[in-house]
Amino acid sequence: MRILRVSHSAVVDAWRERERELRAAGLDVGLLSARAWDEGGTTVPLTPRPGEPVEGVRTFGSHPALFVYAPGPLWRALGQEWDVLDLHEEPFALATAEILALRRLRALLPGRRRRPAPPYVLYSAQNIPKRYPWPFRAFEAAALRGAAAVSVCNEAAARIVRDKGARGAVEVVPLGVDLSVFSPGEAVSPGPSALLPDGVAPVPGPGRPGTGPAGGPVHVGYAGRLAPHKGVDVLLAAARDDARLHVTLAGDGPSARTLRDQARPLGDRVRFVGPLAGDDLVSFYRSLDVLAVPSLDTPGWIEQFGRVAVEAMACGTPVVASDSGALPDVVGGAGLLVPPGDAVALREALVRVVDEPGLAETLRAQGLTRAASCAWPEVARRYRALYEHATAHPAPTSPAGNPTRAGGERTPGTGAPPSGDGRLPPEVVLVAYGSPDLVRDALAPLVGKLPLTVVDNSSLPEIREVAELAGARYLDPGRNGGFAAGVNHALRHRQTRGSDVLLLNPDAVVSPEDVLTLQARLHEASDLASVGPAQVDGDGEAARVVWPYPSPAGTWIEAVGLGSLRRTPADRSFVIGSVLMLRADALEQVGPFDESFFLYAEETDWAYRATLLGRRHLAVPEVQALHLGGATSEDPTRRETHFHASQERYLRKHFGAAGWHAARAGVLAGSAARVVALRGTGRDLALLRLRLYARGPLSAEAEMLARPATTGPTT
């Protein structure tokens, strides 16, 4: 596979490890970058290694979104044959528009000079919804509409590019870290290049491989820009109130002078060592008890990734970070999170790392695991999968249906599976988060009978072992993006393209014979998109599997106690997703699940989109499955929060803000009445919903997700 990557930031040698790993994996990767670029206030020239296939291109402009490349080298490079064009530039950037225009022009040339336009992959880190002025808004819309895939470095960016029209695959891929450089080890004193102007060597601490004793000094470090949005002033305020905190600041920026003035009352408990790189930076991380990343939320910027946190974790250093931007994605579960701007909470978390027995060791182990998911070989593996998806799906699926060529012919590779006796067996997809015993029980009846895929959002060795013993393919996305993201990950890596897919919850059990019966019923009518079995719980009680689509009117019907009288016509209802078979051609037509649904309502949203395209959903009563219902989660408050946050997300998406607020008023009214009328668990549940909807379920879910969870996604 031949890949052409264009990235102005590839002037940094360390950030070209992605390409080196891809070449080591057998891909032919050409790279165009800027001849020189301002990185963190320093102009970095492109310096290729011997034989490295990277070409420096002259650039005009210095802002990442407001520059263009000299067109000549781009034109010549696009004249070669490539399987994928990878633009590591924001979709709204001038450079992106320039390259895509040249790509299009190449495809329009007559005769031998013409080159077919390769599918392209975009990159985005923008995690604040912004409406750009014309023409940037038009550039962004056109680029996203035609992209076969988009790689993003945080969950918010994924939601934003989907909301703005991305129709191809959207994959969260972390920024890479070199584990051969950033690794645990003994600290060494920084070299002469890191000396301060007054000649004081910036040795930040004693270089202990473990933590300091309780009650002793706590050596805290910060690495990055000294700028207002980075929250360094909050770190200094935290240190001011606890004499145990000794802070070393590595970096420079516009706030340096102000921060020095603020640090003066702290005396020698604060050191400014300037920017560090290479061995000096590694030694800095290793010598700390804890690294602080106290970033703030601002109207125009929030953390897009937090590379320093990953580097520190790779060095075995515990991390305390703000619950800001992408930091919960990067640090959550492997470090401590505190509210942005809260100096008291920051101070308490920093000393807790040292004082709480076993905490530092736990964070160190979890941090090393998290850093491993960001290692360059893993990043390269995920990019390769993205490229393979782009070549298999060069034209992103339109919301109106499958991409077609002139005359209505289907694009090759997107047709439905063969019917009759030649039909492909369905692939069983199970998305897991912990609970290996349940996963084992769910897979057991199907072992050796059907293709099995396990997507492990928890990255647990026990889940891998269960999957491998069952003969299932094990996929680790490296993150917990929720149920929808896990399903999409499996769909992008389907074992047999064109097969139907059975979604199976870890707390559900179905026989292989019943699975094949479901598939036969699914293909009895061409307009069917999904089918599901009847279900019973652990006590043998029948459970409802067909539900009407949520709506503001339906919410008020439930609020006044008339829900039992509500009709569920076949063309306005769906089948729940705990055991659900999806037809292959419907997956192509409707597209993937919406990953903004972390848990619950993802199948409702997919089914509703299918209904809008003329498809139906059917319950098959002669097939019965066991579903324990919520067995992978022991926290009812967490389940309720996820469920109602997904309801809010669904109603906002399909009925707008006005529809959501109408539905919210109905739930508030109904819950308030039930709080007064009911007693016991019914009253407790009504009170929980009243509080959730008074605050806003999405807001409650966001706060909850910032805290480590012991349970995972199930439908």
ABEGO torsion letter per residue (X at the ends): XBBBBBBAAAABAAAAAAAAAAAAAGBBBBBBBBABBBBGGBBBBBBBBBGBBBBBBBBBEABAAABBBBAAAAAAAAABBBABBBBBBBAABAAAAAAAAAAAAAAABBEAABBBBBBBBBBBABABBBBBBOAAAAAAAAAAAABABBBBABAAAAAAAAAAGBABBBBBBBBBBBAAABBBEBBBBBBAAABBAAGBBBBABAGBABBBBBGBBBBBBBBEBBBAAAGAAAAAAAAAABAABBBBBBEBEAAAAAAAAAAAAAEAABBBAEBBBEAAAAAAAAABABBBBABBBBAABBBAAGAAAAAAAAAGBBBBBBBBEAAAAAABGABBBBBBGBAAAAAAAAAAAAABBGAAAAAAAAAAAAAAAABAAAAAAAAAAAAAAAAABABBBBAAEBBBBBGGBBBBGABBBBBEAABBBBBBBBBBBEGAAAAAAAAAAABGABBBBBBBAAGBAAAAAAAAAAGBBBBBAGBBAEAAAAAAAAAAABABBGBBBBBBBAABBBBAAAAAAAAAAAAABAABABBBBBBBBAAGBBBBABBBBBBAAAAAAAAAGAAAABBBBAAABBBBAABBBBBAAAAAAAEBBBAABABEGAAAAAAAAAAAAGBBBBBBAABBBBBAGGAABABAAAAAAAAAAAAAAAAAAAAEAAAAAAAAAAAAAAAAAAAAABBEAAAAAAAAAAAAAAAEAAAAAAAAAABBBABBBBX
